[in-house]
Amino acid sequence: MFESSALLGGELWRLVTAHFTHLSTSHLAWNTATFLVLLLWSSKLGKLDESLEFVAVAAPALSVLLLLAGIDWYLGLSGVLHGLLVLLLLRSTAVIKWPGIALLVVKLWLQPRFDGVSAVQESLPVLHEAHWLGVALALGYFLLRRPGLQLS
């Protein structure tokens, strides 16, 4: 579990492990199912390696951003999954890309207005900031991975 006090106390493994910790079997099942669907999609796009690289980079990066944002706790994979979804949408054809991005933006905008807790577990508040930060990480990753971009 991501706990800012534990991280600041030196428990740096939480930067990664927080994303694989869940409050319930249902929470774990939803995150796992979504992750597998996104990995299957990335495989069909020929982007499985890139997707796995993104997850490996995004998990600790998201934790650092949450820490910098003053978030006290977080667990689950939804922030990284939102980012992975954006990355795959950006790699898709226009027929899928633009409607998918539009639907995701509407979802991200509406979700905090209609729910205070997760559909996965009634007592689990949704940390919408993690979803938006996951999207931001995907956009940054996508821009940095553009062909021909040289950072020197």
C-alpha positions in Angstrom: 0.0 0.0 0.0 1.2 3.5 -0.8 1.4 5.5 2.4 3.2 8.7 2.2 4.5 8.5 5.8 6.0 5.0 5.1 7.6 6.2 1.9 9.1 9.2 3.6 10.3 6.8 6.3 12.4 4.9 3.7 10.0 2.1 2.6 10.8 2.8 -1.1 9.5 -0.6 -2.3 6.0 0.9 -1.8 6.6 3.0 -4.9 6.0 -0.2 -6.9 4.1 -2.6 -4.7 1.3 -0.2 -3.9 -0.1 -0.8 -7.4 -0.3 -4.5 -6.8 -1.9 -4.2 -3.4 -5.7 -4.3 -3.3 -8.4 -4.0 -0.6 -10.5 -6.9 -1.7 -10.7 -9.9 -4.0 -13.2 -8.0 -6.2 -10.8 -5.0 -6.4 -8.0 -7.3 -7.5 -10.2 -9.2 -9.9 -11.4 -6.0 -11.7 -7.8 -4.6 -11.9 -6.4 -7.9 -13.1 -9.2 -8.4 -15.7 -8.7 -4.9 -17.1 -4.9 -5.3 -17.2 -5.2 -8.6 -19.1 -7.6 -7.1 -21.6 -5.3 -4.1 -22.2 -2.3 -6.5 -22.6 -4.2 -8.6 -25.1 -5.1 -5.4 -27.0 -1.5 -4.2 -26.9 -0.4 -7.6 -28.2 -2.8 -7.3 -31.2 -1.3 -3.8 -31.8 2.2 -5.2 -31.7 2.9 -3.0 -28.7 3.2 -5.6 -25.9 6.8 -4.7 -25.1 6.0 -1.0 -25.0 3.0 -1.6 -22.8 5.0 -3.6 -20.3 7.7 -0.9 -20.3 5.1 1.8 -19.7 3.7 -0.2 -16.7 7.2 -0.6 -15.3 7.9 3.1 -15.7 4.5 4.4 -14.8 4.0 2.5 -11.5 6.9 4.2 -9.6 6.4 7.5 -11.4 2.8 7.6 -10.4 3.7 6.9 -6.8 6.2 9.8 -6.9 3.6 12.1 -8.4 1.0 11.1 -5.7 3.6 11.8 -3.0 4.4 15.2 -4.5 0.7 15.9 -4.7 0.3 15.3 -1.0 -1.8 12.2 -1.3 -1.6 10.1 1.9 -2.6 6.7 0.6 -3.2 4.8 -2.6 -3.5 1.2 -3.7 -4.5 -0.6 -6.8 -3.6 -0.4 -10.4 -6.3 1.9 -11.8 -4.0 4.9 -12.3 -1.6 2.9 -14.3 -4.4 1.2 -16.2 -5.9 4.6 -17.2 -2.5 5.5 -18.5 -2.1 2.3 -20.4 -5.5 2.7 -21.9 -4.6 6.2 -23.2 -1.3 4.9 -24.6 -3.1 2.1 -26.5 -5.7 4.5 -27.8 -3.0 6.8 -29.1 -1.4 3.9 -30.9 -4.7 2.8 -32.4 -6.4 3.8 -35.7 -8.4 7.1 -35.8 -11.6 5.1 -35.8 -10.9 3.8 -32.4 -8.5 6.5 -31.1 -10.7 9.6 -31.1 -14.0 8.1 -29.9 -12.1 6.2 -27.2 -10.3 9.3 -26.0 -13.6 11.2 -26.0 -15.3 8.5 -23.9 -12.4 8.4 -21.5 -12.4 12.2 -21.0 -16.2 12.1 -20.4 -15.7 9.2 -17.9 -12.9 11.0 -16.0 -14.9 14.2 -15.9 -18.2 12.6 -14.9 -17.0 10.0 -12.4 -16.3 12.3 -9.5 -19.7 13.9 -9.9 -21.6 10.7 -9.7 -19.7 8.4 -7.3 -17.8 8.9 -4.1 -16.8 5.3 -3.9 -15.7 2.5 -6.2 -18.1 0.2 -7.9 -15.7 -2.5 -6.9 -16.1 -2.0 -3.1 -18.7 0.3 -1.5 -16.3 1.5 1.2 -13.4 2.2 -1.1 -13.1 5.8 -2.2 -11.9 6.4 -5.7 -8.7 8.4 -6.0 -9.5 10.3 -9.2 -6.2 12.1 -9.1 -4.4 8.8 -9.7 -6.5 8.3 -12.9 -5.6 11.7 -14.2 -2.0 11.4 -13.3 -1.9 8.0 -15.1 -3.3 9.7 -18.2 -0.7 12.5 -17.9 2.1 9.9 -17.6 0.9 8.2 -20.7 0.8 11.4 -22.7 4.4 12.2 -21.6 5.6 8.7 -22.4 3.9 8.8 -25.8 5.5 12.2 -26.6 9.0 11.0 -25.4 8.7 7.8 -27.5 7.9 9.6 -30.8 10.1 8.4 -33.6 12.9 10.7 -34.4 12.9 12.4 -31.0 16.4 12.8 -29.7 17.1 13.9 -26.1 20.7 15.0 -25.9 
